[in-house]
Amino acid sequence: MVDLLPHHTDSPSDDDSASMVALTDPRTGLERARSRPGRRAEVAEAVAAARRAQPQWWRLTARERSRRLSRLADRMEERAADFLHAERAGTGKPDGELTGELEQCADVLRFYAGAARADLGPAGGRRMPDRESWVRWEPLGVVGVVVPWNYPLLMAAWRLGPALAAGNTVVLKPALTTPDSAVLLARHADELLGAGVLTVLPGDRRTGQLLVESDVDAVAFTGSNAGGADVVGRAGVRRVSLELGGNAPALVLPDAPAHTYQSLVDACVYNAGQSCAAPARVITLRDNHRETVERLAEAMRQRRAGVDFGPLNNADQAARFDRIVAASAARTRHAAELGTTPQESQGYWRAGLILADLPDDDPAVVGEVFGPVLTVQAADDPAHAVALANSVPQALAASVWGTDAGLLLRLAGEIDAGEVWVNCHLDQTAELPHGGRRGSGHGTDLSVLALAEYQRPKTVTVRLC
């Protein structure tokens, strides 16, 4: 088990100290470790270390930064067993999910190692008489990164990959319940990237608030809408990138392919439904509503928590899930069975669930359940389906399912979301951008476009005569 205690300066004041917090295994609900959240002294120390390291990191050639990031990706694969153990400790995810996510993390770092050497800025040249101009892309400086517990390592890679490639140093604050893999990554980064280039600051919500208020030059936050609003209020005029909640719709047309229902359920229960971009709200037309509900229910019955997917992350999340489901007015409920062992009886397991015949303003529709649940709504026609899809504050991702290519592409264009899939869901790669709109935040993760989140242009013009 990795050491989860942040370094402490001598004699912190009572106001700035924090009590030890018990971390639990979400599979069993039992205590697995203890951690003391960082406070003002630890935050200041972490940011200062990053500030000292940033000029040297930026002075490296793009080729050298690329080489070091590639070596970090290699190390993650070489020590895959250690990273999988650390990631499993706080998430309880099954090995199949963990292996795939670790591969994605290494791939993201390698992608940005290559992107660091690409010249993506406007071309220089003589834009004015007797003047030569060019554009320098410079790092922002020190970036404070706050990531959630649903994908501790992957969400960190999405943020620190482009930030480091652009020449910034990073202070990473993982979620309180899942610091293990980030702490492990920082140890290897110290060796391969240089001391202070990536600093990990374990802690709670207050630790994150202190980091946002500290002397960082920019903030990248992935989490809830309320958390994002709090970050914006504390960050002031500094650069902020936000990836917030999803509550993603899936429009299922009467001619949807046969794999639609199993594919939607598989995407819904992946990571126990704790994915911002996971399908949450199935919207179908009235004439195939009943068939859609039955086929989704049959697919859900084949997926058991404890066998096919993992638990919810923590007690608060499990309680929130239960409150929303209990408050739902759904008249039709199809629940799968649990596949847990007696040793897992106190864990945060929740069975897959289909909720149908519910009002459009139902708590399970309007709120993001963030669990293995699909609601099913009926629309009068495709235009009504789009209106329902766009009726919630979140606008991160969506999918449409059918065989009429023209109609599918039209609906994909009309849905207000940063990413729309056609006859698939949750299919992502480092080359393609991902980001939200409206209540889902702003900014871009993944692709070369994400580099712009962590850089600023400087125009240099020289008079020739």
VOKEKE-736015 format. One record per residue (C-alpha): residue in three letters; residue number from 0; chain; z, y, x. Coordinates in Angstrom, 3 decimals. Example, Ala and Ser with C-alpha at 12.3 -4.5 7.8 and 13.67 -1.06 7.14 Angstrom:
   type   seq   mol          Z          Y          X
    ALA     0     A      7.800     -4.500     12.300
    SER     1     A      7.140     -1.060     13.670
END
This chain:
   type   seq   mol          Z          Y          X
    MET     0     A      0.000      0.000      0.000
    VAL     1     A     -0.884      3.425      1.348
    ASP     2     A      1.782      6.061      1.921
    LEU     3     A      1.699      8.366     -1.091
    LEU     4     A      4.235     10.910      0.124
    PRO     5     A      2.714     14.238      1.234
    HIS     6     A      4.003     15.801      4.426
    HIS     7     A      6.841     18.250      3.816
    THR     8     A      7.918     21.260      5.777
    ASP     9     A     11.596     21.646      6.588
    SER    10     A     14.029     22.904      3.957
    PRO    11     A     11.804     23.723      0.997
    SER    12     A     13.380     26.051     -1.533
    ASP    13     A     14.754     24.520     -4.710
    ASP    14     A     12.113     26.323     -6.782
    ASP    15     A      9.284     24.871     -4.725
    SER    16     A     10.528     21.296     -4.436
    ALA    17     A      9.552     18.450     -6.737
    SER    18     A     11.303     15.255     -7.724
    MET    19     A      9.933     11.823     -6.969
    VAL    20     A      7.559     10.482     -9.609
    ALA    21     A      7.155      6.791    -10.435
    LEU    22     A      3.570      5.489    -10.408
    THR    23     A      2.826      2.536    -12.641
    ASP    24     A      0.347     -0.325    -12.589
    PRO    25     A     -1.691      0.218    -15.771
    ARG    26     A     -2.265     -3.520    -16.097
    THR    27     A      1.452     -4.285    -16.394
    GLY    28     A      3.112     -0.942    -17.107
    LEU    29     A      5.501     -1.642    -14.217
    GLU    30     A      6.378      0.729    -11.395
    ARG    31     A      4.234      0.155     -8.300
    ALA    32     A      5.065      3.130     -6.049
    ARG    33     A      6.694      6.521     -5.925
    SER    34     A      5.258      9.869     -4.959
    ARG    35     A      6.623     13.368     -4.513
    PRO    36     A      4.100     15.927     -5.817
    GLY    37     A      3.115     18.670     -3.428
    ARG    38     A      4.399     22.160     -4.084
    ARG    39     A      3.816     25.596     -2.608
    ALA    40     A      4.613     24.682      1.008
    GLU    41     A      2.409     21.585      1.001
    VAL    42     A     -0.450     23.431     -0.667
    ALA    43     A     -0.278     26.263      1.841
    GLU    44     A     -0.204     23.812      4.726
    ALA    45     A     -3.207     21.868      3.429
    VAL    46     A     -5.295     24.982      2.797
    ALA    47     A     -4.390     26.408      6.211
    ALA    48     A     -5.516     23.192      7.902
    ALA    49     A     -8.812     23.331      6.056
    ARG    50     A     -9.230     26.998      6.952
    ARG    51     A     -8.719     26.249     10.647
    ALA    52     A    -11.222     23.391     10.583
    GLN    53     A    -13.977     25.151      8.632
    PRO    54     A    -15.591     27.291     11.380
    GLN    55     A    -15.942     24.348     13.727
    TRP    56     A    -17.312     22.105     10.972
    TRP    57     A    -19.839     24.794      9.992
    ARG    58     A    -20.907     25.362     13.618
    LEU    59     A    -22.013     21.752     13.870
    THR    60     A    -25.730     21.266     13.441
    ALA    61     A    -26.881     19.887     10.104
    ARG    62     A    -27.902     16.754     11.998
    GLU    63     A    -24.374     16.255     13.331
    ARG    64     A    -22.715     16.839      9.948
    SER    65     A    -25.208     14.389      8.505
    ARG    66     A    -24.369     11.809     11.159
    ARG    67     A    -20.645     12.100     10.517
    LEU    68     A    -20.986     11.827      6.738
    SER    69     A    -23.162      8.740      7.211
    ARG    70     A    -20.481      7.212      9.415
    LEU    71     A    -17.890      7.861      6.702
    ALA    72     A    -20.124      6.039      4.201
    ASP    73     A    -20.423      3.159      6.672
    ARG    74     A    -16.654      3.043      7.043
    MET    75     A    -16.158      2.819      3.289
    GLU    76     A    -18.377     -0.262      3.224
    GLU    77     A    -16.782     -1.764      6.334
    ARG    78     A    -13.320     -1.358      4.783
    ALA    79     A    -14.440     -2.172      1.260
    ALA    80     A    -11.507     -4.514      0.648
    ASP    81     A     -9.019     -1.752      1.514
    PHE    82     A    -10.738      0.785     -0.721
    LEU    83     A    -11.020     -1.679     -3.599
    HIS    84     A     -7.310     -2.476     -3.319
    ALA    85     A     -6.387      1.206     -3.280
    GLU    86     A     -8.641      2.039     -6.226
    ARG    87     A     -7.413     -0.933     -8.249
    ALA    88     A     -3.752      0.017     -7.710
    GLY    89     A     -3.915      3.106     -9.900
    THR    90     A     -6.714      2.198    -12.296
    GLY    91     A     -6.398     -1.527    -12.978
    LYS    92     A    -10.180     -1.814    -13.076
    PRO    93     A    -11.823     -5.246    -12.792
    ASP    94     A    -13.488     -6.146     -9.505
    GLY    95     A    -17.015     -5.905    -10.920
    GLU    96     A    -16.564     -2.246    -11.849
    LEU    97     A    -14.774     -1.401     -8.613
    THR    98     A    -17.441     -2.951     -6.407
    GLY    99     A    -20.233     -1.058     -8.137
    GLU   100     A    -18.362      2.242     -7.979
    LEU   101     A    -17.588      1.865     -4.272
    GLU   102     A    -21.286      1.233     -3.615
    GLN   103     A    -22.094      4.410     -5.549
    CYS   104     A    -19.562      6.406     -3.511
    ALA   105     A    -21.135      5.348     -0.228
    ASP   106     A    -24.596      6.048     -1.631
    VAL   107     A    -23.601      9.567     -2.724
    LEU   108     A    -22.264     10.382      0.750
    ARG   109     A    -25.444      9.051      2.365
    PHE   110     A    -27.580     11.055     -0.041
    TYR   111     A    -25.843     14.299      0.893
    ALA   112     A    -25.904     13.367      4.555
    GLY   113     A    -29.695     13.491      4.196
    ALA   114     A    -29.725     16.550      1.954
    ALA   115     A    -27.734     18.471      4.562
    ARG   116     A    -30.851     18.483      6.748
    ALA   117     A    -33.271     19.631      4.031
    ASP   118     A    -34.375     23.279      3.895
    LEU   119     A    -34.115     24.111      0.208
    GLY   120     A    -33.958     27.902      0.384
    PRO   121     A    -36.736     30.458     -0.197
    ALA   122     A    -39.226     30.598      2.628
    GLY   123     A    -38.979     33.452      5.101
    GLY   124     A    -41.821     35.702      6.116
    ARG   125     A    -43.206     39.209      5.776
    ARG   126     A    -42.219     40.185      2.262
    MET   127     A    -42.416     43.934      3.028
    PRO   128     A    -44.620     45.997      5.379
    ASP   129     A    -43.402     45.849      8.987
    ARG   130     A    -40.422     43.748      8.010
    GLU   131     A    -39.606     40.112      8.712
    SER   132     A    -37.084     38.477      6.389
    TRP   133     A    -35.419     35.148      5.957
    VAL   134     A    -32.605     33.627      3.923
    ARG   135     A    -29.554     31.932      5.424
    TRP   136     A    -27.594     29.519      3.239
    GLU   137     A    -23.958     29.720      4.226
    PRO   138     A    -20.928     27.712      3.058
    LEU   139     A    -18.353     29.256      0.758
    GLY   140     A    -15.536     28.304      3.129
    VAL   141     A    -12.656     26.185      1.836
    VAL   142     A    -13.202     24.410     -1.477
    GLY   143     A    -10.298     23.206     -3.602
    VAL   144     A    -11.327     20.054     -5.475
    VAL   145     A     -9.333     18.635     -8.390
    VAL   146     A    -10.437     15.256     -9.775
    PRO   147     A     -9.201     13.056    -12.645
    TRP   148     A     -7.846      9.530    -12.824
    ASN   149     A    -10.770      7.805    -14.540
    TYR   150     A    -12.972      7.583    -11.403
    PRO   151     A    -10.660      8.604     -8.549
    LEU   152     A    -13.008      7.871     -5.640
    LEU   153     A    -16.368      8.382     -7.331
    MET   154     A    -15.533     11.796     -8.785
    ALA   155     A    -14.211     12.808     -5.369
    ALA   156     A    -17.477     11.716     -3.741
    TRP   157     A    -19.526     13.696     -6.281
    ARG   158     A    -17.645     16.848     -5.293
    LEU   159     A    -16.921     16.481     -1.594
    GLY   160     A    -20.374     15.082     -0.728
    PRO   161     A    -22.313     18.327     -1.330
    ALA   162     A    -19.357     20.547     -0.365
    LEU   163     A    -19.011     18.962      3.076
    ALA   164     A    -22.759     18.676      3.604
    ALA   165     A    -23.063     22.431      3.020
    GLY   166     A    -20.527     23.164      5.753
    ASN   167     A    -17.365     23.713      3.714
    THR   168     A    -14.044     22.041      4.297
    VAL   169     A    -12.285     20.485      1.300
    VAL   170     A     -8.728     20.198      0.007
    LEU   171     A     -8.805     17.358     -2.520
    LYS   172     A     -6.101     17.013     -5.196
    PRO   173     A     -6.357     13.571     -6.840
    ALA   174     A     -4.740     12.811    -10.175
    LEU   175     A     -1.022     12.066    -10.146
    THR   176     A     -1.532      8.429    -11.173
    THR   177     A     -4.386      7.583     -8.788
    PRO   178     A     -3.884      9.065     -5.297
    ASP   179     A     -4.263      5.812     -3.333
    SER   180     A     -7.981      5.743     -2.546
    ALA   181     A     -8.150      9.479     -1.787
    VAL   182     A     -5.282      9.187      0.713
    LEU   183     A     -7.072      6.276      2.373
    LEU   184     A    -10.358      8.186      2.485
    ALA   185     A     -8.685     11.185      4.133
    ARG   186     A     -7.313      9.013      6.919
    HIS   187     A    -10.774      7.784      7.800
    ALA   188     A    -12.239     11.276      7.388
    ASP   189     A     -9.756     12.663      9.917
    GLU   190     A    -11.130     10.228     12.479
    LEU   191     A    -14.829     10.484     11.626
    LEU   192     A    -15.303     14.062     10.401
    GLY   193     A    -12.553     15.860     12.279
    ALA   194     A     -8.993     16.929     11.529
    GLY   195     A     -8.703     19.209      8.511
    VAL   196     A    -12.289     18.774      7.303
    LEU   197     A    -11.052     16.726      4.343
    THR   198     A     -7.393     17.143      3.400
    VAL   199     A     -5.866     15.217      0.496
    LEU   200     A     -2.963     16.721     -1.408
    PRO   201     A     -1.287     14.219     -3.772
    GLY   202     A      0.490     15.769     -6.701
    ASP   203     A      0.738     16.580    -10.377
    ARG   204     A     -0.675     19.284    -12.629
    ARG   205     A      1.481     21.952    -10.996
    THR   206     A      0.126     20.957     -7.574
    GLY   207     A     -3.384     21.531     -8.866
    GLN   208     A     -2.451     24.908    -10.308
    LEU   209     A     -0.991     25.980     -6.984
    LEU   210     A     -4.127     24.848     -5.195
    VAL   211     A     -6.329     26.899     -7.532
    GLU   212     A     -4.104     29.943     -6.950
    SER   213     A     -4.089     29.465     -3.179
    ASP   214     A     -6.358     30.924     -0.505
    VAL   215     A     -9.351     28.715     -1.309
    ASP   216     A    -12.799     30.251     -1.631
    ALA   217     A    -14.003     28.114     -4.543
    VAL   218     A    -12.744     25.496     -6.980
    ALA   219     A    -14.456     22.365     -8.260
    PHE   220     A    -12.635     20.850    -11.233
    THR   221     A    -13.335     17.689    -13.213
    GLY   222     A    -11.069     17.100    -16.191
    SER   223     A    -10.192     18.234    -19.687
    ASN   224     A    -11.415     21.347    -21.472
    ALA   225     A     -7.882     22.752    -21.537
    GLY   226     A     -7.546     22.114    -17.832
    GLY   227     A    -10.863     23.827    -17.164
    ALA   228     A     -9.807     26.915    -19.101
    ASP   229     A     -6.598     27.040    -17.098
    VAL   230     A     -8.558     26.805    -13.830
    VAL   231     A    -10.842     29.687    -14.825
    GLY   232     A     -7.850     31.855    -15.671
    ARG   233     A     -6.198     31.183    -12.315
    ALA   234     A     -9.331     31.330    -10.142
    GLY   235     A    -10.359     34.850    -11.148
    VAL   236     A    -13.660     35.958     -9.617
    ARG   237     A    -13.961     33.041     -7.212
    ARG   238     A    -16.712     30.450     -7.637
    VAL   239     A    -15.745     27.703    -10.095
    SER   240     A    -17.631     24.517    -10.974
    LEU   241     A    -16.432     22.678    -14.091
    GLU   242     A    -17.244     19.218    -15.436
    LEU   243     A    -15.213     18.776    -18.608
    GLY   244     A    -15.128     16.433    -21.611
    GLY   245     A    -18.111     14.671    -23.127
    ASN   246     A    -17.692     13.027    -26.589
    ALA   247     A    -21.305     11.900    -26.235
    PRO   248     A    -23.474     11.123    -29.282
    ALA   249     A    -25.896      8.205    -29.488
    LEU   250     A    -28.672      8.569    -32.079
    VAL   251     A    -29.739      5.112    -33.284
    LEU   252     A    -32.966      5.119    -35.298
    PRO   253     A    -34.031      2.303    -37.657
    ASP   254     A    -36.568      1.010    -35.108
    ALA   255     A    -34.070      0.840    -32.242
    PRO   256     A    -34.754     -2.017    -29.811
    ALA   257     A    -32.763     -5.230    -30.159
    HIS   258     A    -30.685     -4.554    -27.030
    THR   259     A    -29.399     -1.233    -28.400
    TYR   260     A    -26.141     -2.467    -29.871
    GLN   261     A    -25.021     -4.566    -26.919
    SER   262     A    -26.068     -1.820    -24.499
    LEU   263     A    -24.067      0.804    -26.391
    VAL   264     A    -20.972     -1.383    -26.523
    ASP   265     A    -21.248     -2.230    -22.824
    ALA   266     A    -21.475      1.479    -21.972
    CYS   267     A    -18.609      2.262    -24.359
    VAL   268     A    -16.137     -0.244    -22.891
    TYR   269     A    -17.078      0.320    -19.250
    ASN   270     A    -13.929      1.667    -17.578
    ALA   271     A    -12.218      1.095    -20.951
    GLY   272     A    -14.262      3.946    -22.391
    GLN   273     A    -12.646      6.448    -20.020
    SER   274     A    -15.915      8.097    -19.022
    CYS   275     A    -16.846     11.650    -19.987
    ALA   276     A    -20.470     10.608    -20.477
    ALA   277     A    -19.738      7.334    -22.309
    PRO   278     A    -21.179      6.897    -25.809
    ALA   279     A    -18.526      7.864    -28.348
    ARG   280     A    -20.262      8.889    -31.581
    VAL   281     A    -23.050      6.668    -32.929
    ILE   282     A    -25.204      8.572    -35.412
    THR   283     A    -27.638      6.568    -37.509
    LEU   284     A    -29.720      7.129    -40.642
    ARG   285     A    -28.290      6.158    -44.006
    ASP   286     A    -30.823      3.413    -44.672
    ASN   287     A    -29.757      1.465    -41.555
    HIS   288     A    -26.136      2.584    -41.383
    ARG   289     A    -24.601     -0.651    -42.621
    GLU   290     A    -26.738     -2.822    -40.331
    THR   291     A    -25.842     -0.614    -37.353
    VAL   292     A    -22.124     -0.937    -38.071
    GLU   293     A    -22.324     -4.719    -38.368
    ARG   294     A    -24.386     -5.183    -35.214
    LEU   295     A    -22.100     -2.922    -33.199
    ALA   296     A    -19.075     -4.799    -34.520
    GLU   297     A    -20.589     -8.128    -33.507
    ALA   298     A    -21.317     -6.813    -30.007
    MET   299     A    -17.797     -5.380    -29.699
    ARG   300     A    -16.209     -8.693    -30.649
    GLN   301     A    -17.804    -10.194    -27.534
    ARG   302     A    -15.987     -7.776    -25.209
    ARG   303     A    -12.276     -8.324    -24.629
    ALA   304     A     -9.878     -6.035    -22.829
    GLY   305     A     -8.295     -7.991    -19.985
    VAL   306     A    -11.415    -10.099    -19.512
    ASP   307     A    -14.443     -7.814    -19.717
    PHE   308     A    -12.850     -4.425    -19.097
    GLY   309     A     -9.616     -2.896    -17.883
    PRO   310     A     -6.681     -0.976    -19.376
    LEU   311     A     -6.233      2.674    -20.219
    ASN   312     A     -4.856      4.545    -17.256
    ASN   313     A     -1.374      5.644    -18.244
    ALA   314     A      1.221      5.788    -20.979
    ASP   315     A      0.268      9.287    -22.125
    GLN   316     A     -3.368      8.308    -22.499
    ALA   317     A     -2.441      5.179    -24.445
    ALA   318     A     -0.225      7.203    -26.780
    ARG   319     A     -2.972      9.768    -27.330
    PHE   320     A     -5.429      6.987    -28.130
    ASP   321     A     -3.035      5.522    -30.684
    ARG   322     A     -2.441      8.902    -32.353
    ILE   323     A     -6.141      9.627    -32.832
    VAL   324     A     -6.948      6.145    -34.131
    ALA   325     A     -3.973      6.230    -36.510
    ALA   326     A     -5.006      9.660    -37.828
    SER   327     A     -8.584      8.569    -38.490
    ALA   328     A     -9.601      8.269    -42.140
    ALA   329     A    -12.187      5.561    -41.323
    ARG   330     A    -12.416      3.117    -44.217
    THR   331     A    -14.190      0.493    -42.113
    ARG   332     A    -12.567     -0.778    -38.922
    HIS   333     A    -13.750     -3.618    -36.729
    ALA   334     A    -11.380     -4.473    -33.866
    ALA   335     A    -12.009     -6.930    -31.067
    GLU   336     A     -9.331     -9.207    -29.655
    LEU   337     A     -7.336     -8.706    -26.481
    GLY   338     A     -7.748    -11.121    -23.599
    THR   339     A     -4.609    -10.209    -21.679
    THR   340     A     -2.041    -12.504    -20.097
    PRO   341     A      1.695    -12.577    -20.908
    GLN   342     A      2.363    -10.767    -17.611
    GLU   343     A      0.169     -7.914    -18.861
    SER   344     A      1.892     -7.501    -22.213
    GLN   345     A      3.419     -4.134    -21.257
    GLY   346     A      0.190     -2.751    -19.819
    TYR   347     A     -1.927     -0.019    -21.367
    TRP   348     A     -4.480     -2.342    -22.944
    ARG   349     A     -6.422     -1.363    -26.050
    ALA   350     A     -8.965     -3.528    -27.846
    GLY   351     A    -12.496     -2.351    -28.528
    LEU   352     A    -12.881     -0.701    -31.927
    ILE   353     A    -15.671      0.342    -34.318
    LEU   354     A    -14.747      3.044    -36.850
    ALA   355     A    -17.140      3.736    -39.741
    ASP   356     A    -17.237      5.332    -43.188
    LEU   357     A    -15.324      8.369    -41.959
    PRO   358     A    -15.776     12.107    -42.564
    ASP   359     A    -17.739     14.206    -40.095
    ASP   360     A    -14.601     16.183    -39.218
    ASP   361     A    -12.507     13.061    -38.622
    PRO   362     A    -10.112     13.295    -35.649
    ALA   363     A    -11.889     10.365    -33.995
    VAL   364     A    -15.207     12.249    -34.261
    VAL   365     A    -14.176     15.788    -33.389
    GLY   366     A    -11.692     14.809    -30.676
    GLU   367     A    -12.733     12.866    -27.607
    VAL   368     A    -10.838      9.570    -27.920
    PHE   369     A    -11.605      8.585    -24.297
    GLY   370     A    -11.180      4.885    -24.955
    PRO   371     A    -13.119      1.776    -26.060
    VAL   372     A    -14.050      3.198    -29.467
    LEU   373     A    -17.337      3.949    -31.213
    THR   374     A    -17.428      5.968    -34.422
    VAL   375     A    -20.484      5.540    -36.675
    GLN   376     A    -21.774      8.419    -38.797
    ALA   377     A    -24.656      8.426    -41.298
    ALA   378     A    -27.333     11.151    -41.274
    ASP   379     A    -29.911     11.992    -43.932
    ASP   380     A    -32.812     12.306    -41.480
    PRO   381     A    -33.471     12.879    -37.755
    ALA   382     A    -32.890     16.634    -38.075
    HIS   383     A    -29.490     16.001    -39.657
    ALA   384     A    -28.717     13.497    -36.904
    VAL   385     A    -29.385     16.163    -34.270
    ALA   386     A    -27.181     18.616    -36.169
    LEU   387     A    -24.335     16.091    -36.164
    ALA   388     A    -24.894     15.409    -32.465
    ASN   389     A    -24.592     19.121    -31.699
    SER   390     A    -21.653     19.732    -34.060
    VAL   391     A    -18.808     19.228    -31.556
    PRO   392     A    -17.773     21.593    -28.754
    GLN   393     A    -18.724     19.196    -25.968
    ALA   394     A    -22.304     19.003    -24.669
    LEU   395     A    -22.329     16.798    -21.593
    ALA   396     A    -24.477     13.746    -22.338
    ALA   397     A    -26.228     11.882    -25.163
    SER   398     A    -28.696      9.100    -25.843
    VAL   399     A    -31.420      8.321    -28.381
    TRP   400     A    -32.596      4.838    -29.350
    GLY   401     A    -35.868      3.810    -30.994
    THR   402     A    -39.517      2.907    -30.322
    ASP   403     A    -41.452      6.017    -31.455
    ALA   404     A    -41.928      7.728    -28.086
    GLY   405     A    -42.952     11.065    -29.553
    LEU   406     A    -39.944     11.241    -31.876
    LEU   407     A    -37.543     10.098    -29.144
    LEU   408     A    -38.709     12.773    -26.722
    ARG   409     A    -38.525     15.443    -29.420
    LEU   410     A    -34.969     14.470    -30.308
    ALA   411     A    -34.002     14.354    -26.615
    GLY   412     A    -35.208     17.929    -26.309
    GLU   413     A    -33.327     19.104    -29.404
    ILE   414     A    -29.963     17.637    -28.436
    ASP   415     A    -27.838     20.192    -26.601
    ALA   416     A    -26.586     18.228    -23.593
    GLY   417     A    -26.937     18.330    -19.844
    GLU   418     A    -28.163     14.726    -19.655
    VAL   419     A    -29.973     12.655    -22.288
    TRP   420     A    -30.927      8.993    -21.985
    VAL   421     A    -33.607      7.207    -23.998
    ASN   422     A    -32.901      3.543    -24.845
    CYS   423     A    -30.177      3.403    -22.187
    HIS   424     A    -26.857      5.098    -21.490
    LEU   425     A    -24.761      5.893    -18.396
    ASP   426     A    -27.677      5.216    -16.023
    GLN   427     A    -27.150      7.614    -13.109
    THR   428     A    -28.245      8.023     -9.509
    ALA   429     A    -27.495     10.484     -6.733
    GLU   430     A    -30.990     11.993     -6.946
    LEU   431     A    -30.629     13.247    -10.546
    PRO   432     A    -28.408     16.183    -11.631
    HIS   433     A    -25.489     15.799    -13.999
    GLY   434     A    -23.654     18.666    -15.678
    GLY   435     A    -22.405     19.984    -18.968
    ARG   436     A    -22.935     22.851    -21.376
    ARG   437     A    -20.687     24.756    -23.788
    GLY   438     A    -17.283     23.033    -23.966
    SER   439     A    -18.300     20.553    -21.283
    GLY   440     A    -18.263     23.185    -18.583
    HIS   441     A    -20.871     24.480    -16.175
    GLY   442     A    -22.146     23.612    -12.756
    THR   443     A    -24.061     20.683    -11.341
    ASP   444     A    -22.981     17.387     -9.845
    LEU   445     A    -25.368     15.102     -7.964
    SER   446     A    -28.918     15.821     -6.714
    VAL   447     A    -29.940     18.504     -4.229
    LEU   448     A    -29.142     21.088     -6.916
    ALA   449     A    -25.421     20.466     -6.390
    LEU   450     A    -25.669     21.957     -2.898
    ALA   451     A    -26.084     25.388     -4.504
    GLU   452     A    -22.609     25.026     -6.028
    TYR   453     A    -21.098     25.171     -2.543
    GLN   454     A    -23.379     27.649     -0.754
    ARG   455     A    -24.260     31.332     -0.940
    PRO   456     A    -27.457     32.993      0.260
    LYS   457     A    -27.592     35.782      2.817
    THR   458     A    -30.842     37.724      3.234
    VAL   459     A    -31.590     38.978      6.750
    THR   460     A    -34.352     41.580      7.159
    VAL   461     A    -35.572     42.925     10.510
    ARG   462     A    -37.618     46.076     11.052
    LEU   463     A    -40.433     45.261     13.425
    CYS   464     A    -41.420     48.765     14.483
END
